[in-house]
Amino acid sequence: MNTKQNIMVLTGAGQLGMAIARRMGHGKKIYIADWKIENAHHIAKTMKEAGFDVIPYKVDISSKDSVLQLIDAVTREGLVSIFINAAGVSPSQASIQQILSIDLYGTALLLDEFGKVIKEGGTGVTISSQSGHRMRALSAEEDRLLATTPTEELLQLDMLKPENIQDTLHAYQIAKRCNVKRVMAEAVKWGLKGARINSISPGIIITPLALDEINGPRGAFYKNMFAISPAGRPGTADEVANLAELVLSDAGSFITGSDFLIDGGATASYFYPSSINK
């Protein structure tokens, strides 16, 4: 076994993560980790049939022990050169507590722990959401707390206590805001190892998760959102992968600690609707 082999780790075995992994996975051993092992096997099968070297793995990103087990398995094989986090649940799929545990705490945990093992010159990206751009502006102190509170203390913050979360959409929005702030803070730590980390905030991208939302109780809202956006349509996983390829590759070597909104202008039209629509 070559202990210096470059490893890519993808958490979240879905269409979006797979699209990014296919862009960046050539010549690497790829771990595809998901809490539903059948999802990991499904994506692994598709990628293996396309010529990639893939290992499916079961992980619960809301469990530190589970994440550390994944990291142990990966680092036995080689060095983590690329980390992609596309794991998460949507407001229509999960409870407030599940969203905070997976999308907020789980992402913070992954950024923290993979930042400790990322190789020199390695890169990472985590998938956030346009939802983090739509909630009210937080105070500088609230932003600081989301960015820098030790991971194991995050869910104890007053702003994240159940009584201060209005509903699952609010939980999702603040989780995604936290993702972006954590990436900024983690980029400083990753930089000490010569590594980079960024986040991408997609709008409505056609994936099974998005279809759950479109067909769920807020379906009309989402359909209207992309209908009135400048793009006038939802996006595709490959369009997000175009952006991810830039920030993960050497072409993006000056990009770290940044968040990229890719939503066809839906957030722009939300805040600044054109006068021609009035």
RAWO-V807058 format. One record per residue. PHI is phi in whole degrees, 0 to 359 (none if undefined). PSI is psi in whole degrees, -180 to 180 (999 if undefined). Layout:
phi=[PHI:PHI]
psi=[PSI:PSI]
This chain:
phi=[none:272:289:263:299:283:244:253:242:243:257:102:273:226:295:292:298:296:301:289:298:293:291:247:268:301:80:242:278:245:265:249:244:206:286:259:299:295:294:297:295:296:292:299:299:300:286:299:292:261:99:270:266:233:236:282:211:267:214:245:289:273:243:298:301:294:296:293:296:299:297:298:298:294:287:291:272:171:248:284:259:222:237:234:249:237:277:163:236:255:300:270:261:219:276:304:295:296:297:293:287:266:289:266:297:301:294:300:297:297:299:294:286:287:296:281:242:300:286:300:84:286:223:212:214:240:270:259:192:302:301:293:269:260:284:300:294:267:287:301:291:297:299:297:295:296:283:239:300:310:308:286:251:304:289:270:298:304:294:255:289:310:291:257:252:290:195:293:294:298:299:293:298:288:297:288:297:297:307:295:291:296:300:300:291:292:301:293:290:299:296:296:256:72:251:233:218:222:233:236:248:284:273:280:247:288:220:304:297:295:295:300:291:298:265:266:297:257:303:297:298:293:297:292:302:279:294:264:285:305:287:72:198:283:262:240:300:294:291:292:297:303:289:299:300:297:287:271:265:298:297:254:295:258:250:203:72:250:239:240:276:228:222:65:85:297:291:299:287:292:276:228:299:295:295:287:268:267]
psi=[135:105:-11:11:140:130:137:136:127:119:127:91:81:-178:-38:-49:-40:-41:-40:-43:-36:-32:-36:-1:-4:130:4:154:131:122:124:112:136:154:-21:103:-28:-33:-42:-42:-38:-48:-39:-42:-46:-43:-37:-41:-15:7:8:153:102:141:119:147:142:129:147:105:-10:2:120:-42:-42:-42:-41:-34:-41:-47:-39:-45:-43:-48:-16:-26:-31:-148:134:111:-27:132:129:123:112:21:148:169:161:166:-24:-9:-24:168:170:-47:-40:-42:-44:-37:-37:-59:-35:-67:-45:-43:-43:-41:-45:-45:-41:-53:-40:-24:-24:-22:-5:138:162:129:2:165:158:158:140:142:117:-134:153:-24:-32:-19:-7:-20:169:155:138:162:163:-37:-41:-42:-43:-42:-42:-35:-38:-9:133:139:-44:-6:-4:-50:-4:-6:141:-41:-16:4:143:-37:-16:5:122:-46:-176:-32:-43:-41:-42:-43:-46:-30:-43:-34:-41:-41:-48:-42:-38:-40:-42:-47:-41:-30:-32:-43:-44:-34:-27:-21:10:21:162:149:135:171:153:131:91:155:-139:109:130:104:169:-38:-44:-37:-33:-42:-47:-33:4:-166:-23:19:-45:-37:-47:-41:-40:-35:-50:-22:-36:1:160:-38:-30:19:164:168:180:158:-37:-30:-37:-38:-32:-45:-43:-38:-40:-52:-22:-18:174:-23:-21:30:-16:10:116:150:18:158:138:116:121:89:18:18:11:-40:-37:-45:-22:-46:-34:69:139:144:-21:-13:-1:999]
